[in-house]
Amino acid sequence: MISKRVIVSGFVQGVGFRYSLAGRAEARDIAGWVRNRPDGSVEALLEGVGAEVEALVDWCRVGPRGARVDRVEVYDQQASGLRGFTITV
């Protein structure tokens, strides 16, 4: 079990980024949350099996159709046993 905090910058709000990420997280049994940040970036906490989390981090480097990802920051976090995945404001 690993946990990663991801901050995605670029044109990533208003293009369904959070909803696409949440759908992929749930399909991969990844727990955590995703939210828009005031600076226009999207932030997520992803917790689950290592390979699944890494695959979702890789997806964040591209995002959904309509997004333009300029930068992805990835930080290791201590896994805390999260359950489910939520989209927050």
Secondary structure, DSSP 8 states (H G I E B T S, - for coil): -EEEEEEEEEE-SSSSHHHHHHHHHHHTT-EEEEEE-TTS-EEEEEEE-HHHHHHHHHHHTT-STT-EEEEEEEEEE------SEEEE-
